[in-house]
Amino acid sequence: MVARCLLAAGLAATLAAQTSSTGVLGTVTDAAGAVVPGAEVTLLRTETGETRQVATTSSGDYTFTLIEPGQYSVKVAMPGFKTAETKGVNVEYQQRARVDFKLEIGGNTEIVEVTSGAVQLKTDDAGIGGLIENRRVVELPLNGRNISGLAVLVPGVQYGIRTGFDGTDGYPIPGALVAVSANGQREVNQQVTLDGVVATEARVNTMVFSPSIDAIQEMKVQTSSYSAEYGQNNGAIVQVSMKSGTNHVHGTLYEFLRNDKLSAAHYFLNFQLPANSLRTRKSVLRRNQFGAFVGGPVLFPKVYNGKDRTFWAVNFEGRRETIENPTRAFFFPEDFRRGDFSRLLTPFIRNGVAVRGPIVIFDPLTGQPFRDTEGRITNIIPPSRVNRSAQAYINRFMPLPTLEPEDFLDVNVEKNVPSTIRSNQIFLRVDHNFSHKDRVFVRLAQDRARRVQGNINPNYNVFTDTQSANLASQHIHIFSPRVINEFRYGLNKANDDFYNPRTNTDFDLDALGIGPFRVASENNRKLTRREVGLPPTGILPGDADTGNGYNFNTSHQFNDNLSIIRKNHGIKMGVDIRRQELNRAAANQPRGSISCCQGGYALAGWLMGYPTAATTAEGMPFTAPRQTRYSAYILDEWKATRKLTANIGLRWDFFEVPVDADGGWRSLRLDILTTASNGQSYPTLIPEPGRKNWKSYQRDNRYFMPRIGLAYRAAEKWVLRTGFGWFANAQQLNNFTILNLQPPRSGTFTFTPVTDLFQMLQYEYNGRVYNIQTRRFRPGTQIITLDNLFPGQGTAPARQNLTVMPPDNRSSNKIEWSFDIQRALPWHSQLSVAYVGSKTSHLDNNLSNFNSPDPSTNNDIDSRRPYQFYVDPSISLAPRRLGTIRYLDSYANAHYHGLQVHAEKRYSHGLTMGLAYTFSKALGEGYGRNEGGGAVGGIYQNPRDRRADKGRYGFDVTHNAVLNWVYEMPFLKRFRGPAGWFLSGWQTNGIATLRTGFPFNVAGGTLNTGSASRPDRLRDGRLGARATRQNWFDSSAFGRVDCNIPAHPEICHYGSTGSGALISPANRIVDFTLFKNWKIPALGDQGRLQVRSEFFNVLNTPNFGVPNGISFTTLDTLVADGPRDGEIRSLRTPMRIIQLGLKLYF
């Protein structure tokens, strides 16, 4: 793979992708303030010896564009004036560093030298964001050494939902994913580049590996009002600059380790352990991250001296990790498995009150409870009624409980569940200067990883293999000092493969006696060896690979950018072409599923063999999405006056309609009606099967997008900036891959029996009479059993589930505006205060309940669906029954408003410091077609009322403050000799995060719609200062909505509780490090040994997760009163972790 990529890079060294905006600019004046045209300006990169020259324009301005980040000196020479030189100019990635000169009269052999030290305000563009320089990149405590931890140092930026809000989670390898949200935009709208080449894969638009921290030079995050140069996504623009070699060999060797002996125990380990139970040992934590970075000039003695011309850099990093998580669950006890549910009649009594009402099991054929010969309810299923296959399935795939809690329906299993990760990452880079006019580089980054994800039930482990690569190559040609061209070629690969313990074995699901499960749409075929596994049954979760199968992502990127400087205009123009290719085999229901079960209690219904519903298998059909995305832009950086710079640009983004090269995509079209054989007109499934490269919607050609930015230097230390723009976002390919889950290749049938209320029993317990409902199958309707799960297609209960891609599908786009004020402060500091606002349209959403009926007391959901039939002309004109419709909507809206404060102190007197504070609100409707919305979810309660689901996004926090610092304790440097060996060289670094809580939904209700609902909100429900872990919100503020309680028809309606109505606990996290550095002169100027102790969550603060929802103890209860309602029993972030590190610099 390495050889192939390097060969491709060599062939494509003259191609390109995205321009680098790094540069140095300034104005040259004389002592009286008059501009000096025609002065010769020389730029020298001190690390490599590279020089460039340009003459000042008629307005006294000069500009150097397309330079590498690093240390520079700038020299100005003009006859009649002393030569002026500014040294130590640190140019950061994507920065336009301003270096102005005021020339003194004298001979040009006289040189006036100054050392740059002033903080650089952003005087020439309006982009909002921040840059993290190398000192903070390598010194700050980053949990897991993931670059996302650097991105969140910028105002408005947060960890994405996929990363677990703290960067330690993620798909496919936890802790490796890069996915951030910025200024109200979803994480799938981000763009991450390595050396200007896009590193996000096209399926869900995440970067699946984080590059080694020690191989990174700098990182910049742009969040708002970026120029026309950037596009195809409208979220955060994360730009990572990787290190290159210099004229001197330099490098780092390092290792970081974690061990549970040093870290705090999980807050909920052995929590509320039942009496006389054995304590669970502390969770295992073993983590080693190790590697090396080396770079320098290419030297072959007596053959080639590459100083000032050819440079190399290489990095390797490995990760070896075993982490146990204390996990709690409820496993069915042995008496339940025999069919003895008598204990359900006598629930646990706490403080004189039963924690829940008695549960009566019943025969769904008759609606009668099980009684003894004297007529007393026993809750014991007769052995003759127990389905032996169902019983054997539970006993084989669910272990017995290990604890005996007071409440026998409470957690009865606690276990440390291990997961392991093994990864290797390599980075190679070569830079070469052919001449002062031509420069190229080639860089390759590769990552290989394997994860074994444990489960508290050892039958459901998951295995994941990943292979990722990112290749970048660049050629810069300088036609003249004022005309520069840049080409890049980029290749990004992200492959993953998921499998379960039964994958590629001879496992036979039919032999379990709970099927058979078939791909009914494809001639009722059996599952292949790649597809086999355990389906979710409602009793057991099913294999946790969840049908991900395999994904092979490939992205090719080509770009050309031309920079022209004409007087006071800096003109840029370019084109960007990205070819996205994905080969995927996956499904949502690869093995089908069972909803469980009739009979009053799920396991009771399972043992009797009466599921609530059953869905056939989709298998893992192959799909091959292809898409090309085109962009072009022109941008004029116009220095209107010496104080005012205007960035005026126009960008065009054009996204071809994705197609399936394998011809598997189809869509139900509600707007195309076909006359069926019964004379009625119904929606039509199109196109004919097997049509390759079919376009599922009408092409959108609207995106000619203006971008305007103004930067005004009101005074030497004041800058005012404002920006406005229109930004488009290409949809992730995962929005389309589901179109192959349609017949005849795939698709599902759902079989749902209908039940009716049979009787209301009165049962007395603990001095209280409870009303208990029993139900029975509706006479004359089809009953499904474990022995006959899927009655033949065409019978009453057989309904095909389909997906709709509407012809007016649109890409999301936003209008954004910003205004900020910057002020240079003493001590190399600056302060920026900004307002950012945006309105986003055409956000994609998933209406999986599009064909769900409104609430009703009629339990027959299928008969009430709005769309009852469809026609597939490729088979016949016979009307076919419709079940669910997954409608791929693209008309949701979002709004964002934020006040952002950014304070930075650049390095001086041993201290670097930054503060990012955001006060904001992000509102929207729904959340994506294929990603979860956090604790808020993404499905509309009522699919016909979008406005009712407008609420806070799951990633929204009102207040978010992040403080970071690197402090080298200069007062200890005065010690010398033995005292200095012990006392000098100490430094402390840290990141402190304070944020308010994330919103979450309160769910609950049985409305006979086939989809989730929310309760009524009777009053506010927030407890404020009275909230505790045990009782985070007032559950009695939420009322029941239910259509199956005949005595209360008034509660059969959609709930009034809004989306994201409540807020989870705030988070307080302080990550702290203490370093000791010993200088080693024998290893060069940078030679030193660094011993690091890093404390993540140093204060050991439990940052609690989302509270439990609500429940109702009896049918008579109309206000939530469950035993653990509103209680929190999870953490959002880990307890204190101590990491030790050792680094050798040379």
N, C-alpha and C positions, 0 to 999 in steps of 0.2 A: 504493500500500500504506500509506504514512504517513497519507494523508488518511483512508482507510477505518478504520485503527486508531484515529486520534484521534476520529473520529465515533463509533465504537463505545464509546470510553472516555467520551465526553460523555454518551451515553445510559445508560451503566452506572456513572456516578460514585457511585451510592448502593449499589453491590454490593461484596462483599468476599470475602477468602479465608483469611488466616491471621493470628491476632492477634499483635501486637507486645507483648513482655513488658517493654519498656524502662520503667523507672520510678524514682522517688525515694521513699524511705520512711525512717521514723525514729521515735524516741520522745522526748518532751519531759518533762523532770523539773525539779524545783526543786533548790536547792543541797543540800537534805538527801536527795535521791534519790527523793522522792515524785513520782508521776506528776502531770502537769498536764493535766486534761481541759479541752476547750473553748477551747484556745488557737488563734488564727488563724494559719495557715501559708500563706505566699504563695510561689509558685514563679515565677521569671522566667527565660525563655530570652533570654540577652543578645544573641544574634545577630539575633533577629527581633522582640524586644519583647513576645512573647506571655506572658501571665500566667494563672495559675490559683490558686484559693484553696480551702482545706479547713480544717475544724476538727478538733482532736485528739479521739480517742475517749475513752471513760471510762477506758481503760487508758493514755492519754497517747500513743497511736500516731497517725500520719498516713501516708497513702499517696497518691502521685500515679501513676496508671497511664497507659499508652498515650501516652507522650510521645516526641518525636523525640530521637535522640542529639545531644549538643552541650554547650555551656557554659551553666551555670545558676547562679543565686543563690537561696538559700532564706532566708526571713525569718519569724520567729515573734514575734507580739505578744500580750500578755496583760496586762490591768489589774493593777497592783501589781508588775509585773516590768519590767525593762529589755528593750527590744526587742533580739532577737538575730538576727544575719544572718551566714550563711556564703556567701562568694563563691567563684567559681572552681571550682564543682562540675562536674567533667567526667563526663558521663553517657554511657556507651558503649552500643553496640547490644546489646539484649537483656539489659542489666545492671539489677539492682535496687540502685541506689546508696543506701547507708545514710548519713543525715546526722542524728545525734542532737544534742539541745540540752539544756544545763543552764542554766536561767534564774536570773538574779540579781535580788534584790529591789531595786526602784527605780521611777522613773517611766518610762512606756512611751515618753516622748519621748527618753529616753537610748537610744542604739544601741551595742551591743557587736558589733563586726565581727571576723570571723576569716576567713582564707583557707584553703580546703580544700587539703590536701596529703598527708594520710595515705593509704596504700594501702587499697583497698577489698577486704576479705575477702568471700567469698560466704556471707553470714549467713542467707539466707532461702530457699535452695533447695538441692537435693542433686545437681543436674546436673553431670556431669563434662565438661570441655572447656576451651576457651580463647578469648580475644578478641584480635584484632590491631587495635590502634588506628591512626588515620590516619597518624601519624608513621612507623610501620613499614611500613604499606601502600605509601606513596609513596617511602620512602627505601631500603628493603632491596633488594639485588640479586636480582631475580627473572628467571630465565632464560626469555626469551620474554614476560615481563610477564604470566604466567598466574597466576590466583589460587590454583591448586593449590599453588604454591610458598609461599603463606601458610598454607594448611590444614595442611601437614606440619610447621609450627612447634608444633603441638599434640600432646601425648603420645598415642600410640596410633594416629596418623594416618599413612598412607603413600600415595604415588602408586598409583593403580590399575594393574592389569596392562595395560589398554588404552593407558595413557599411556607405556608403556615403562619404568616405575619411576623416571623422572626428569622427567616432564611434557613432554618434547619430542616425543613421538610422539602418536598418537591418530587417531581416525576421526571424521569424514571429513577434517578438516584438521589435520595434525600441529601440535602446540603450542597449539592453540585449545581442545582438549577439557578439560573439568573432570570428573574421575572419581577419587575417593579411596576407600580402604578404611580402616575404623576398627574397632579392637577386635575383629578377627577376622571382621568382616562383609565380604562381597564388595562391590566398587564398584557393582554394579547395585542394591544395597540402599540407596544414598545418597539424600539429598534436598537439592537446592540451590534456594534461593529468592533472588530479587532483590526487595528491598522487600516481603518477605512473600508474593510470588507465586512459585509453583513454576516453575523454569526448566529442569527436566530433561524431555526428551522421553520419550514412553511406550514407544517401540520397544525401546530397550536401557537406558533410564533414565540417560542421560548428558546433561550440558550441553554443547552442541556449539560454543559460543563463550564465551570468557572476556571479561568486560566490561573496559573500559579502566581501568587502575589509577588514572588521574588523575580518574576519575569516581566512585570508591569512597570513601565516608566511613569505614566500618569493616567488619570481618568477624568473625563468631563461628562457631565450630565446636563443636557438642555431640556427644559421643561415647557417653555412657552416662547412664542414670538420668534422662533428661529427662522432663518432666512429661507429664500426660495431654493437654496442649495440642498435642503433636506426635505425628504418626503417619503411617500409610499406607506408611511405609518404616521399617526397623529398623536401618539403618546410620548413617553420619555425617549429621548435620543441619548443612549449611553455609548460613549466613544472611549475605547481603551487603546492606549498607545503602548505597544510592547517594546522592551529594551532592544537596543542594537549594540554591536560592538563598537569600541572606540580605538584610539591609538595605543592604549595601554591595556594589557590583560587584567581583567578584574572579575570578581565573582563572589559567590556565597555558597557555603555548605550549611545545611540546617536540618534540624529534626525537632518536631513537636510531639509531645506525648501526653496522654490523659490516662488516668487510672482511677477506678472507683474508690480506692483507698484514700485518695485526696479530695474527693468530691462529696457533696452533701447527698443525703438520701432523698428519694422522691417524697414529696409532701404526703402523698396518699398511700405510701407503702405501709402495710400493716394498719391502715386506717380503720378505726372502729372494728377491730378484729373480734370475732365472737369469743366468749369466754372459753378457756381451756384449749384454744387453738394454737398450733405451732406458728411462731412468727416466721414470715418469709425473709430470707436473707437479703442483704443489700444488693441492688441490681448491679450486674457486671458492666463496667465501662472500660474498654481497652481501645485506644485510638493512637495511631502513629502516623504522622505526616512527615515525610522526609524528602530531601532532594538536594539539588545543586543547580546553580546558574553560573555560567562562565562565558565571557565574551572578550574579544580583542581583535587585533589586526591579523590578517592572513599573512603568515610568514613562512617561507620555505628558504632556509639559509642557502645563499649562493644561487638560488633559483628565482625567488620572487619576494619582494618586499612590499607588502600591501598597506604600509602606513600611509595615511591620507587618501587611500584609494579603496581598499577592500577590507571588509570587516565581517566577523562571524559572531554568533551568539547561540548558545545551546542551554536548555533547561530540562531537567527531569524532576518529576514529583510523584511520589507514591503515597497511597492512603491505605491503611489496614485498620479495620474498625470492627469491633464487636460491641454492640449496645443492647442491653436488656431494658425493657420498659415494663414496669409493674402494671399488669393488666387485670381487670376484674370482669367477671361474667357470671351469668346464671346458667347452670347446666341442670337439666331435668334430673331429679332424684330417682332412685331405683323404684320406689313404689309407684310413681307416676308412670314409669315405663311399663309396668305390669298392667296399667289401666286402673289403678287404685288412686282416685283423686279425692278421697274422703277428707283429706286435710284442707282442701279448698273451702269446705263448709265452715271451718273454724279458724278464721284469720287471726293473726297475732293481735293481742290487746295491749296497747301502750297507754299508760295513764288512765286506764279505765275505758278507753275507747278503741274500737277495732280500727286498725290502720286501713282497712278496705272492707267492702261488703263481701258476704259469702259468694262463691262462684258455684253455680249449679251447672253440671254438664248434662247434655240431653242427646237423645237420638234424633238427628235431623230428618230421618224418614218419617217419624211420627210427631216430633216436637215434645215427646214425653221424657222426663228425667228418669234416671235409673233408680229403681226402688228395690227394697227387700220384700220378702213375702208378706210383711205386715204393712206395706205401703209407705214405709219411711224412705226418704231420699238417701241413697248411699254414696252416690258419685263414684261407683265402681262399675267399670265396663265388664260385662260377662266375657270370660275368656273366648267364647265362641264368636264374639263380635270383634275381636282384635285381629287386625290384618297383620299376619306374621311377617310379611315383607317390610311393612312400615316399622314394625317393632325391631326387626333385625337391623334396619337402616340406622335407627337411632342408636342402638347398642354398638354398632360398628364404627360410626363416625362421630359420636359424641362421648367423651369420657365422663365418668361419674364425678359428682361434686367432691370437693376436698374440705369444705367448711360446713358448719351447721349454724347458720345465723338464727337469731331470735325470730325474725320474720322469715319464714321458710321460702318466700318468694323474693327475698333480697339476694344480693350477691353471695354466691356460695363457692366461688372459685377465685383464688388470687394466685397469680403466677408471674414470675419474671420471664418475659418473652424475648428471646434473642433475635437480633438481625445482624447480618454481617455484610460488610462492603469491602471490596478489594479493587483498587483502581490504580492505573499507571498513566501518567501524562508526560508527553515529550513536546519540546518546542525547539525549532531550528530556524535560524535566520542568517541570511547572507546579504550584505550591502556592498555595492560596487559603484565607484565613480569613474565612468569612462573618460570624462573630461569635466571641465567646469560647466559644460552645457548639458551633460547627460548623466543621470543617476538612476540606478535600479536597485530594487531589493526583492528578495523572495523569502517568504516566511511560512512555515508549516507548524501547526499545532494539532496534536492528536491526543485522544483520551480513550482508554479502554477500561471498562468497569464491569463488575459482576456483583449482584446483590442477592442475598438469600433473606427473604422477609419472613420472619416467624409469625406464628399465630397462637393465641392461647389454646386453641384447638389444633393440635399438631397435625391433623389431617389436611390442613388448608394452608400450608406454606406456599410461598410464591418465589419464583426464581426469575431474575432479570439479567440479561446481558446487553451491554451497550457498546457501540463503536462510533466515535465522533472524530471529525477532522475539519480543520479550517485552514485553507490555503490562501495566502495573499501575495500578489506580485504587483510591482509598480515601476513605471518608467516615467521620469520627469525630463522633459527637454526644454531648454531655455533658448528660444529663438533669438531673443534680445533681452536686455534687462527689463523691458516692459511687456514682453510677450512670452508667456510660459504655458506649456501644455503638459497635462498629466494623464496617463493611462493607468488603469488598474484592471487586473483580472482576479476574481475571487471564486473560490469553490468551498462550499460548506456541506458537510455530510453529518447526518445524525440518524443512526440506526439503533433500534432497540428490539428486543425479542423477549416476550413474556411467556412463561409456561408454568404449569402446576405439576404436582407429583405424578399425575397420570398421563401427562402429555407424551406422545410418541411411545406409548406402551400398548399392550393388548387389553387394557381395561375395557370391560363391556358393561355399559350402563344398563342395558336391558336385563342383565343377570341380577340386578338389585330388586327387580319386581315392582318398581314404582314408575313405570313408563308404559310403553316405550317412547323415548324422545327421538324425534325425527326432524329433518329439514323438510317440512311438509310441502313447502312451495317448490322444492326441487325434486319432484317425483317421490317424495316421502323417503328420501335416502337416509342411511345411517350416518352418524358422525365419523369423520376420518380420524386416524391416529393423532393428527395434529390438533383436532378439535375436541377430543374427548375430555371429560372431566365431570365434576359433580355440579348439577344445577342448583340454584337457590330454591329452597322449598318452603321458606317461612318458618321452618323448624330449625334448619341448619342453613348457614349463609351461602353455601356453594363455593366453588373454587374462586379465590380472590384475585386471580389474574383478570377477571371481569371481561374476558373477551378481547383484551388488548392485542393479542396475537403478535404480529411483527409490523414494524414501520421502518421503511428505508427511505429517508429523506435526502434529496440532493438538490442543491441550489447552485446555479452558475450566475455570475454577475460580471457584466462588462460595462465600462464607463469611460467617457472621455470628457475632460474638462479643460477649458481654455481661459486663461487670465490675461487681460489686456489693460494696461494702465495708460490712460490718455488724459494729460493735464490733471484736473482734479476729479477724474472719474476712474474708478477701479471696476472694470467690467468683467464679469464671470459668466460663462455659459457652459452648458454641458448636457450630456445625454446619459441615461442610466437604463440598462436592460438587464432584467433578472428573469432567468428561466427556472421555474419551480417544477420539480419532479418528485412524486411520491409513489412508492409501491407499498401497499398495505393489505393485510388480511386480518380483519377484526370484526367485531359485532357487539351489539348491546345485549343480545340474548343468545350467546353462542350455543348454549345447550338447553335453551328454554328455561321455564321457571314455573314454580307452583306458589300460589298464595294460599295461606293456611289459616284456619280451616273451620268448617262448620262444627257445631256441637257445644258451644259455650266456652270452650277453652281450647287453644290451638292444638296442644298435644293430644287432647282427647279426640278431636276431629281427625287428626292425623292417624291415630291408632285405629280409628274406625274406617279410615280410608276415604274421607269426604273433603276434598280441597274446596277452597272458596273460589279459586279460578286456576286455570292452567294455560300456559302459552307454549307454543311449539318452538323448536330451535331454529336459529338463523344460520348456524354453522359459522364459519369464518370465510366468507366469500372474498375473493381477491378484487382489488380495485387499483387503478393506475392513474391518479389525477395528474394533469399537466396544465400549466398556466405560464404565460409570459406577461411580464409587467414592464411597461415602457414609461420613461419619464424624460422630460427636458425642462431646462430652466434658463433664464437669463436674469442677471442680477447686476445692478449698478450701485456701487458704493460711492456715493457722490459727496465730496467734501464741499458742501454748499458755501460754507464760510470757514474760517479758522476754528470756529467753535461748534458749528453744526454739521453733522454728518447724517445723510439720509441713505438708508438701504431700501431701494425700490426694486422689487423683483416680481416675476411672473413664473409660475411653475405649472407644468402640465403633467398630470399622472393619468395613465391609461392602463386599466386592468382588463386583460382579455378574460372572457368567460371561461372558467375552468372546465375542462372536459376529462372524460375517462377514456384513456387510450385502449382500455380492454373492453369497452362497450357494455359495462354493467349498470350504468345509471338509468333510472327511470323516475318519473314523478307523477303523482296524481294531480290532474289539472281540474280545478273547480270551475274554471271559466270555459272549458271545452266540454260541451255536453254531447253525448252520443245516445241516439235512440236505441234502446235495448229491445230484446225480442218480445217484451211485454208491452211495447209501445210507449214506455215512459223514457224520459231523458235523464241521464245520470252523468256525474263526473267521470272523466276518462283517464286511464293510466296510459301514459305515453313515454317514449316512442316505442316502436316495435323492439323486442328484445335483441340485444347484441349490436345495436348501432353504436359504432365507435365515434368518439369525438363529438357527441351530441351536446348542444348548448342548451342548458336548462332554463336560461332566462335571457331577457333582452339586454344587450350591451349598453353600458352607461358611459356616455361620452362628455359628461359635464365639466370635468375637473380642470379648468383653466383658472388657476388660483392666484390671486394677488397677495403679495406680502409687502408690508411697509413697516419700516423701523426708523425711528428718529433718535439721535443721541446728541444732546446739547451740553457742551461744557460751559456751564454758567459761570464758573470761576475755576481757579487752578485745582481746588479740592472738591468741587461740586459737579455732578453730572446728572442731568435729567434725561430719562429715556421713556419712549412709548412705542408700542408695537401693535400691529393688527395683521391678521391673516386668515386665510381659508386653508384648511388642511384636510386631506383625504386619507383613508386607511383601507388597505387591501384586506379583504376577509381571509382568515385562516382557511387552509384547505380542509380542515376537519369539519368545516361547515357544509362541505359537499360530499365527503366520503360516505356519509350515511345514505346517499341516494342509491347505493348498490344493494341496500337491504330491502329490496323489493322483489316480488316474483318476476321471473321464474327462478332467479339465482338464489334468492333468500326471501326474507320477509317472515312474518309470524301470523299465526292464527291464535286468537284468544277464546277460550271456552269458559263461560261464566254461568253457573246455575243460578236460579232465582229462588229466593226464600221469602216467606211471609211470616208475620207474627202469628204464633199459634196460641199462646196463652201468657198471662201475667201471673206468676206464682208469688205467694207471700211466704217469706221464710223468716223465722224469728231466730235471732242470735244476740246474745249479750244484752237482752232486754230491749232490743229494737227490732221492728218488723221491716224487712227489706222486700221491695218489689223487684222480682227477677223475671226477665223476659226469656222465653224459649221460641225458637223458630223452626219451621219445617219447609222442605222443598215444595214449591208450588205445584200442585197436581197438573199433570199433562206436560210438564216441561222436562227437558233433558237433564238428567243427573250425571255428574262426572264423578268418577271414583279413581282411586289409584290403580284399579284393575282396568279402567276404561277412561284414561285421562283425556283422550283426544278423539271424540266421536267424529265420524267421517266428514270431510268438507262437503258443504251444501246442506247439512242439517241445521236446524234452528240456531243452536248456540255457536256455530262455526263462523267467526268473523275475521276478515283479513285486516291487519293493521298496516297502514300505509303512511307515506311521507309526502308532503307538498312543498315543492320549491316554486313559489309564485313567480310569474313572468316579470314582475316589476321589482325583483330583488335589487337592492342598492347597497353600495359600500358606505360605511359610516363616514361622516365628515363633520368637521367642527368649524365654527367661527370663534376666533379667540382674540382677546385684547389684553393689553397689559400696560401698566405705568409704574415706573420705579424711580426712586431718588437715591443716588449714591453720594457718600461723603467720606473723604479721606480723613482719618483721625490720627492722632499721635501714636507713637510706638508701632509704626508699620501696620496700622490697622485701618479697616474701612467698615462702613455700615451701609447696608442697602435695605430700603423699605419699599415693598412692591405690592401692588394689587393686580391680581390675575382673575379674569373671568372668561367663561366660554359657554357656548350653546352647541351641543352635539346632536346631530340628526341621523336617522337611518341606522341606529344601532341594531345589531342582529340579536334576535331573541328566539327562544325555543317555546313554542306553544304546543307542548305534548298533549295537552288536554283540549285541543281545538274542537274536537268532536264530542266533548263531554256535555251531557245535558245539564240543565239547571237543577237546583235542589228540588227534591220531590219525596213524598212518602212512598212512592212506587219503587220498590227495590230492583225492578227490572231495568237496569241501566241501559242495556243495549237497545231495548225497544224505544227508548226516548232520545237516542242520539240524533242530532240535527241532520246528519247525512247517513242514510241507511244503506244505500247501494252505490256501486260503481260498475263501470264496464271496462274490460280489458279486451279491446278488439283483436289483439294478436291471438287470443284463444277462441273467443266466441262473443256473440252479442248478448249472452245471457247475463242478467243482473247478478252481481256478486255482493254478498253482505259485507258491510264496512264495520270495523271496530273503531279503534283509536286512529286519529289523524295527527301526525306530528307536523305542524305547520311552521315552516322556517321563516319567521317574520323578520323584517328589516326596517321597521318603522317606529322603533322606540326612540325616546329622547332623553337627554341628560343635561344637567346644568351644574356649573361649578363657579363658586366665588371664593376667593382666598386672599387673606392678608398675610404676607410673607416678610419675615425679618431675617436678614442674613448678616451676621457680623463675623469678620475674620481678622485675625492677627497673624501676619506672615512672620516667618522665623526671624527672631532677633532676641538677644539676651537669653538664648536657650529655650525660648517658648514659642510654640505654634498653637493657635487656638481657633476654634470656630463654633459658632452658634447658629442653628437653623430653627426658627420658630414659625409655625403655620397655624393660622386660625381660619378654618374653612368649613365648607359644606359641599358635599357631592351628592346630588339627587339624580335618580333615574328610574326607569321602568324596566323591570325584569333584569336578567343578567346573562346574556350570551346563549348560544345554541349548544355549546358543548363544554362549558365550564361552570362550576358551582359558584354561587354568589356568596360564599362564606356562610355565616349563620343566618343570612337573610334569604337565601335561596334565589331562584330565578324564574319560577313559574307563576304566572298570574293566577290568583284565586278564581277569578271569573274571566275566562278567555275572551269574553265579549266586552270587557270593561278595562281597558288599559290604564285609564287615569286612576282608577281605584288602587292600583299597585305602585303608584309613584311614591318613592320613599328613599331613604338614605341607602347608599350602596354599602355592601358588606365590608368594604375596606375604609369607609369614611370614619375619620376621627375629628372631633371639633378642635381640640388643642393637641399639638404635637411639637415638642421641644427636644432637640438633640444637641448636646454639648460635647465637643471633642477637644482633646488637648494632647500635645507632646511637649514634655518639659524635661530638659537635660540637666537641671540643677547646676547652673554655672558657678554658684557660690562654693561648690566643692572642688572645682578645678584648681584652686590655689594650692591644694595640698600636693606635696612632692615626696619622693622616696617611699619608704614603707607605709607611711600614713596615706599617701596618695594611692598606693596600690589597693588599700581597703576603702578609702573614702571618696576618691574621685571616680568619675565615670558612671555615676548613678543617674537614672532617669525614670520618670513616671509618665504613663500615658493613660488615656481613658476615653470612654464614650458613655455618657449618661443620657438615658432616654426617659422622658416623662410624657405620657400621652393619656388622653381620656379613652374610655372604652369604645369598643366596636358595637354597632347595632346588631340585634338579633330578633328573629321572628318568634312569636308565641303561636304555636300551631295547635289544632285540635278541632274535631267535629266529624260527624258522620252524616253526609248530605246526600248520599246515593248519587254522586256525580262521577265516581271513579277516580277522583283526584283529590289532592290535599286542600284543606281549608283552614281558616283561622277563626278563633272564637269571637264573641262579642266583647267589646271593651266597655265595662260598666263605669269605670273611673280610671284615673291616671295609672295607678299601679306601681309607680316608682317610689321607693322608700327613702331615697336620698341618703342622709347621714345615718339613718336607722338600718340600712341594708347590711346584711352579714352574709358570710359564706353559706350558712344554714338556711337563710331566708333572704335571697337577693331581691325579690320583688313580691308584691302582694298578690298572690294567686287569686284571692277572692275578688279582685278587680276584673276578672274575666269570666264571662258567662258562656254557658253551653250552647252550641248550635248542633241540632240533631234532628234528623227526619224519621227516626225509627222509634220515637216515643209517642204513642198515640195520645197520651194525656196532655201533651204539650205541642200542639201543631204550630204554635206561635214561634218556636225556635227553629223551624225548618227554613233557613235562609242563609245566604252568605254572611260570614261574620263581619262585624264592623271594625275589628282591630286592623290597623294599617300595617304595611310592610315595614319591618325594622322598627317596631314601636318602642322597644326597650333597649337599654344600653348595658353591655357587660362591664365587668370591673375595669378600672384604669390599670395601666401597667407602669411600673417603676423598675427600671433596669439600669444598673451601674456596672459596666465592664471596666476593669482596672488592671494595669500592669505595672510591674516594678522590674527594671532592667539594671544589670551591672555590665559595664563595658571595660575591657582591658585592652589598651593599645598594644599592637604587636608590630613595631617598626620594620621588622624583617620581612613582613608581608606587604610593604608599601605604605603609601600615605593613607590608604583606607583600611589598612590591616588592623583588625581588632577581633576579639572574642567577646561575644555577647551572650549572657545568661539571662533568660527571660522567665518570669513567673507571671502568668496571666490568670485573672480571676473573672470569670463570666458570671454575672449576677453576684458580685462580691458580697452584697448585703444579704444574700440568701432569701430574697423576697419572694414569697409565693404569688405569682401572677396568675390569678384564677381565670379559668376559661368560661364557657357559656353555661348558664344555669340549666337545670332540668326544666322541662316544659310543665304543662298542667295536666291534671287528670281528675276524674270524678269517682267517688267511692261507690255510689249507687246510681240506679236509673232515676231516682227521685232528686238527685242532687243537680241543681241548675247553676251552681257557682262552684268553681274549681276548689277541691279540698283534698287532693291526693296526699299521701304520706310524705313524699319527698319533693313536692312541687316547689320550684324556685330554688332548690338546693344546688350548690356547685360541688362537683366531684371530679373536676379535671383541672389541669394546668395549661395555660397558653404557652409558657416558656419554661425551660428546665430550672431546677434549683441550682445552687452554686456549683460550677465546674471549675476545677483548677487545672491549668495546662502549663507544663514546663517546656521550655524551649532552649535550644542551643544553636547559635549561629556563628560561623566563622567567616569574616569578610577579608578579602585580599584583593 
